Amino acid sequence: MRRRDSGPDCRILNVALRRGLTAATAQWICQQAQQLGVSEREMLKAVLRAAKQGVWLGEEEWRLLASPVRRRLAKYAEYVARKVKQGYTVAEAVAELENTPRRGDLTRLLDVVKTLAVNIAQKIRP
Protein backbone atom coordinates (compact mmCIF):
# COMPACT_ATOMS: atom_id res chain seq x y z
CA MET A 1 0.00 0.00 0.00
CA ARG A 2 1.44 3.32 -1.05
CA ARG A 3 1.60 6.01 1.59
CA ARG A 4 -0.03 9.28 0.58
CA ASP A 5 2.11 12.27 1.30
CA SER A 6 0.40 15.30 2.75
CA GLY A 7 3.37 16.87 4.39
CA PRO A 8 5.90 15.74 6.94
CA ASP A 9 3.83 16.38 10.03
CA CYS A 10 0.42 14.76 9.38
CA ARG A 11 0.74 11.18 10.59
CA ILE A 12 -2.96 10.32 10.64
CA LEU A 13 -3.66 10.86 6.95
CA ASN A 14 -4.00 7.21 5.95
CA VAL A 15 -6.19 6.41 8.94
CA ALA A 16 -8.41 9.41 8.23
CA LEU A 17 -8.77 8.39 4.59
CA ARG A 18 -9.76 4.85 5.62
CA ARG A 19 -12.37 6.32 7.96
CA GLY A 20 -13.94 8.24 5.07
CA LEU A 21 -12.46 11.70 5.63
CA THR A 22 -10.80 13.73 2.91
CA ALA A 23 -7.10 14.61 2.82
CA ALA A 24 -7.99 18.26 3.41
CA THR A 25 -9.94 17.31 6.54
CA ALA A 26 -7.03 15.21 7.77
CA GLN A 27 -4.71 18.19 7.31
CA TRP A 28 -7.15 20.40 9.19
CA ILE A 29 -7.27 17.86 12.05
CA CYS A 30 -3.46 17.83 12.18
CA GLN A 31 -3.29 21.62 12.27
CA GLN A 32 -5.97 21.82 14.97
CA ALA A 33 -4.19 19.20 17.07
CA GLN A 34 -0.96 21.14 16.85
CA GLN A 35 -2.68 24.42 17.80
CA LEU A 36 -4.55 22.83 20.71
CA GLY A 37 -1.57 20.93 22.03
CA VAL A 38 -3.15 17.47 21.74
CA SER A 39 -2.03 14.45 19.76
CA GLU A 40 -3.25 14.06 16.20
CA ARG A 41 -4.66 10.66 17.06
CA GLU A 42 -6.69 12.05 19.98
CA MET A 43 -7.97 14.88 17.79
CA LEU A 44 -8.99 12.42 15.05
CA LYS A 45 -10.86 10.30 17.60
CA ALA A 46 -12.60 13.40 18.93
CA VAL A 47 -13.65 14.58 15.46
CA LEU A 48 -14.97 11.13 14.57
CA ARG A 49 -16.96 10.83 17.80
CA ALA A 50 -18.54 14.23 17.32
CA ALA A 51 -19.29 13.40 13.67
CA LYS A 52 -20.87 10.13 14.78
CA GLN A 53 -23.42 12.23 16.68
CA GLY A 54 -24.00 14.31 13.55
CA VAL A 55 -22.22 17.41 14.87
CA TRP A 56 -19.32 19.23 13.26
CA LEU A 57 -17.47 21.58 15.59
CA GLY A 58 -15.59 24.57 14.17
CA GLU A 59 -12.13 25.79 15.10
CA GLU A 60 -13.29 28.16 17.81
CA GLU A 61 -15.52 25.49 19.33
CA TRP A 62 -12.60 23.05 19.49
CA ARG A 63 -10.53 25.70 21.28
CA LEU A 64 -13.35 26.20 23.75
CA LEU A 65 -13.65 22.46 24.35
CA ALA A 66 -9.93 21.70 24.55
CA SER A 67 -9.05 24.40 27.05
CA PRO A 68 -10.49 22.70 30.16
CA VAL A 69 -9.94 19.09 29.05
CA ARG A 70 -6.61 18.38 27.41
CA ARG A 71 -6.86 14.72 28.20
CA ARG A 72 -9.66 12.51 26.90
CA LEU A 73 -10.68 15.01 24.28
CA ALA A 74 -12.60 12.37 22.31
CA LYS A 75 -14.76 11.45 25.30
CA TYR A 76 -15.65 15.04 26.01
CA ALA A 77 -16.19 15.84 22.33
CA GLU A 78 -18.80 13.10 22.16
CA TYR A 79 -20.48 14.46 25.30
CA VAL A 80 -20.55 18.00 23.88
CA ALA A 81 -21.83 16.72 20.54
CA ARG A 82 -24.72 14.97 22.29
CA LYS A 83 -25.58 18.15 24.18
CA VAL A 84 -25.42 20.22 20.97
CA LYS A 85 -27.73 17.71 19.34
CA GLN A 86 -30.15 18.25 22.24
CA GLY A 87 -30.18 22.01 21.58
CA TYR A 88 -27.38 23.33 23.77
CA THR A 89 -24.76 25.66 22.35
CA VAL A 90 -21.17 24.48 22.50
CA ALA A 91 -20.39 27.12 25.13
CA GLU A 92 -23.29 25.91 27.31
CA ALA A 93 -22.25 22.27 26.96
CA VAL A 94 -18.64 23.09 27.85
CA ALA A 95 -19.78 25.16 30.84
CA GLU A 96 -21.88 22.24 32.04
CA LEU A 97 -18.93 19.93 31.48
CA GLU A 98 -16.71 22.14 33.62
CA ASN A 99 -19.27 22.08 36.44
CA THR A 100 -19.70 18.30 36.55
CA PRO A 101 -17.69 16.50 39.23
CA ARG A 102 -14.62 14.64 38.01
CA ARG A 103 -13.99 11.00 38.66
CA GLY A 104 -11.27 11.89 41.17
CA ASP A 105 -13.69 14.03 43.15
CA LEU A 106 -14.68 11.96 46.17
CA THR A 107 -17.33 14.27 47.62
CA ARG A 108 -20.19 12.45 45.91
CA LEU A 109 -18.83 9.08 47.02
CA LEU A 110 -18.49 10.33 50.60
CA ASP A 111 -22.10 11.56 50.55
CA VAL A 112 -23.31 8.14 49.40
CA VAL A 113 -21.25 6.35 52.06
CA LYS A 114 -22.57 8.69 54.78
CA THR A 115 -26.16 8.09 53.65
CA LEU A 116 -25.62 4.34 53.67
CA ALA A 117 -24.06 4.50 57.12
CA VAL A 118 -27.02 6.47 58.47
CA ASN A 119 -29.51 4.03 56.91
CA ILE A 120 -27.66 1.02 58.30
CA ALA A 121 -27.41 2.61 61.75
CA GLN A 122 -31.17 3.26 61.77
CA LYS A 123 -31.92 -0.36 60.84
CA ILE A 124 -29.59 -1.76 63.49
CA ARG A 125 -31.05 0.28 66.37
CA PRO A 126 -34.06 -1.42 67.97
N, C-alpha and C positions, 0 to 999 in steps of 0.2 A: 504494500500500500504506500503510495507516494504521499509524503507530507506536504501539505499546502503551506506556503510561506506567506505570512502576513506581517512580517516584521520580527525582530529578534526577541521582543519581550512579551508576546502573546502566546502563552503555552497551552491555552485551553481551546484553541481554534478547532482542532480536529474533533474534540469532544462536543463542542457547541454545534458543529456541522452535523454530527451524528444525531444530536438531539433535535434537529430541525431548525436551528437558528441560522441566520446568514453570517457571512464573514464580517460584514460591517457591524452587525450586532455583537459578534464576538470581540471585535476590536473595541467597541464601545464599553463592553463589560470589563475588558482589560484596563482601559483608561480609567473607568470609574473605580475599579479596585485599587489602582495605584493612587488615585486622589483620596480615597477614603481610608487608605492604610490597611486594607484587608487583603487576603489572598485572592487570587483570580478564581481559584476553585470554589471558595466560599461565596464569592460574588455570583458565580455562575449558578450555584445551587440556590441562592436567594432569588435570583431572577426567575429561574425555572419554577420555584415554589409559588412565587407571586403570580406568574403566568398561568400556572395550573388552576389558580382561583379565578382567572379571567381578568387580572388587574395588571396593568403596566405602570410602573412607577417611574417618574422622570428624575432627572439628575438632582434637582433640589430636594425632592422627596427622599431620595436615597441618602443624601447628606443628613437630612433630618433624622432618618431612621438609624443611620450608622453612628451618629454621635453618642447616644447613650449606650449602645450595645455593640461593641466591637467584636465580641465573640458571639458565636451562634447567630450570625446575621440571617442565615436561611430560615431558622426557626422563627425569628421575630418578623421576618419579611412575610412569611406565610400568615402569621397572626394579624399583621397590619392589613394584608390583602383581604383576609376574611372580614375584618372590620370595615374596610372601604366598600366591600361588596354589600355590607349591611347598611351603608349610607353614611358612615363616618367619613370625615376628611382624614387625610394622612396625618395632619398635625394633631387632631383629636385622638386618633388611634395611638400615636406615639406618646402623647401625654398620658393616656390611660395605661399604656405599657410601662411608663416610668413610675406610675403610682402603684402598680401591682407589686406585692411582696415577692422577693426573690426566693429561690430555693434555699439559700443559705440563711434566710431570715427565720429564726426559730420562734418568733413571738406567737405565730399562729399555732405552732405545735405545742408550745407551752400552755396556751389557752385551752386547747383540746385536752391535754393531760390534766390540767387543773379541774376542768369540768368533769372528766371521768373520775378523778379522785373524790370530788364532792359527791357524785352520784353513788359511788361505791361506799363511801362513808355513811351515807344516808341509808343504804340498804343493809349495812352491817349492824347499825344501831337498832336495838329492839324498840 
